[in-house]
């Protein structure tokens, strides 16, 4: 049996499953159903990988993915949500199933601490995430309408400025002694708000006039048809995202 090495990390865990898969499958030959599910899995895994997530497991008619391991990003909850919207759109575009029962997805996302690493035996093992945050995420799709995403409050607080959402309130979740506050995401906002900072508090950008002017000048050249590349480098927390956010040319 392989040594069990794990690393504790905060991740955003995504579960997506096919709505009414049993009812759809019973209408089809097993080979046709398998081909259909494979097309769905291909669409879902492409969305996960596009946002640098990890596919942890394929489970019959569902997928487990997580964002934040083995590669972590400061915006992993946002990446998980964007991947979820993309996979829902991709599966809708496939237009699979009968006219009276189109194949759709429901997605659930939760953010929290997990243990990530190799799990299994010498015969069969996989890199996956384990912990209560994963269990909670697996329950979230049941709260979502077909073609929508249900997230916990722990995920929603990271992405609230980016999405339109319906507050579901505190809802009972199977296996949990107490209910969880959940939201159903309906769309990405056309004009998202600010992710960073403290709501209600503003402070001026100090000491970066030269850098802002340089970025604005580069964008002016690009608009004039002259290609340019700008690379903003610095230690975590030094203000790279703030600099871009304060540059008029690159504001959303």
N, C-alpha and C positions, 0 to 999 in steps of 0.2 A: 504494500500500500504506500502511495507517495506521501512524503512529508507534507503536512498541512500548514502552509505558510499563508497568512492572510494579512491584509492591511486595512485598518479602519479609515474610512473616507466618507465625506459627505457627497452623496450622489443624487441625481434625479432619476428615478426608476420609472420606466414606461411599460405598460401592458396594453396590448391592442388585440382585440379578438373580433371574429367575424360574427355579425348579428344573425341569429336564426340559422346557424350553420347546420344543425341537425335536420331541420325541415328542408333546407336546400339540398343537402347531401342525399336524402332519401329519394329525391326525384331523379337522381343522376346515376349513371354507371360509375362504379368506383374509380375507373381509370379517368373518366371525364372530370370527376370531382377532384382527383389528385392534380390533374393538369391545371384546373382552375385555382386551387389553393397555392400551387407553386407560383403562378403568376402574381397572386396576392402577396406571397412572401417576398418575391423579387421586388415588388413595388415598395414594400415596407422596409426591407433591408437597405435598399438604395437610399431611402429617406434618412434612415439612422446613420448610415455611413457619410452621407452628405454633410451632416452636422457633427461628424467626428464622434459619434456614439459607438457603443459596443453591443452587438447582438449577443445576449446571454444564452438564449434558448428558443427553439421553435417547438411549440407544443400543440400538435394536432391542428387547431384552427386559431392559434394565438401565438404571439411573439412577446418575449421579454427582452427589453433593451435597457441600458443604463448609460447615463452621461455623467462623466466625472472620473472614470477609471477605464483602462489604465492611464489615460491621458485626461488631466483635469484642466478645465477652463473656468474663467471667472464668471462666465455666463451660461453654465450648464443647464439651469432651469429653463432659460430662454431657448437654448438649443433643443431641449426635449420637446418644448411646446411647438416650436417651428417644425420639427420633424413630424410631430403628430398631425399638424394641419396638412403638411405635404403628403403624408401617406394616405390620409383620408381623401384628399383631392385626387391622388393618383389612382386609388382603387375606384372611386366614383367614375373617373374617366375611362376605366376599363369596361364599365357597363356590363358586368358579368351577371349571370343568373337569368331567371325567367322574367318576363315583363311584369308579372304580379309579385315578384320577390327578388328585387335587385340586391346583389351582394353589397353590404356596407360594413363599415368598421365602427367600433366603439373603442375609445382610448381612455386610459386612466394614468395619471402621473402623480407621484409623491416624491418629496425631497426630504432626505434625512440621512443619518449615519448608518453605514452598512459595513460589513466585512467583505472585502473582495479578494479573490485569489483562486487558486486551483482547488477544486473539490472533486472527490471521487476515489477511484482505485487505480491500480496499475492497468487494469483492463479497460476502464472507461473513466475519463475525467474531463472536466471543462472549467474554463475561467468564468466565474459567475459572482454574483453579489448575494449575500445572505444577511438576514436581519429583519426586524419588525417593519422597517421602512419598505422592504420588498413585499411583505405580506399585505400591508396597507395598500400599496399600489395595485396589487392583484385584485383587490376588491373594488377599486374605483371604476372600472369600465361599466359595472352594473348600475352605476348612478347616472351614466351618460345616455342621452338619447342617441339613436342611430345617426352616425355621421358627425358626432360631437365628442368633446373631450371633457372628462371630469377630473378635477385636480383638488388636492387638499389645500388648506389654507397655508401650509408650509411651502407649497409651490407657488400659490397665487401671489403671495407677498413679494416674490421676486419678479413677477411678470405683469403685475396689475396695470402698469402704465402702457403696456403693449397690446392688451387684449380687451375685447368686449366680453363680459361675463355675466352670468346669472347666478346670484347668490342662492345656494341651496339650503343655507342655514346648517344647523347641526343635525346630521343624519345618522341613523344606526348603521353600523358596519359589522358584518358577520365576523365573529371571532374577537371582537373588541368589547370590553366591558362598558366603555363609554362611547357616545357618538363622536363623530368627527365633523368639523366644519369643512364644507366642500363648496366648490364652484363649478358650474358648467361653462366652458369656454365656447363661444359661438363664432368668433372671427378675430383676426388680427386687425388692430386699428390702422386706418389709413394715415393718421398723424399721431404716432405714438408719443407718449410723454417721456419724461426723464426717468431712467432706471436708478441712477446714482443720486446721492445726496439725501438730506433729511427733508421730508415733506414740510413745506411752509417756511423753510429757511433758505436764504440765498446769500451768497458772498461773492464779491468780485474776483475775477482772475487777476492775480498780481504777478508782475515780473515776467510775463510771457508775450509782451507786445511784439517783439522781434520775430518770435516763432509764428505767431498768428499772421503777421504781415507776410512772412515767407510762404506760408501755406496758401493764403489768399492769392498771392502772386502766381504761384504754381497753377492754381485752378483757373486763373485768368488766361494763362498760356494754353491750358488744355482746351478751354472754351474757344480759343482762337485756332484750334486745330493742331497744336504742337504738343506731341506726347511728352508727358513727364511722369515720374514716379516719386512719391514721397514716402519715406520710411521713418516712423516715429519710434524711437527706442528709449528704454529707460527701465529702472527698477520698478517692481510692483509697488503701486501706491504713489508714484512720483507725480502723476497727473496726466498721463497720456490720453485717456478717454476724456478728461475734462478739457484738455487742449483742443481736441477735435470737436467736442461739443460747443466750445466757445468760438470756433472758427465759422463765420457766417456762410462761407462757401460750402461747408460740408454738413450743416445742420439739416435734420430731416425736414 
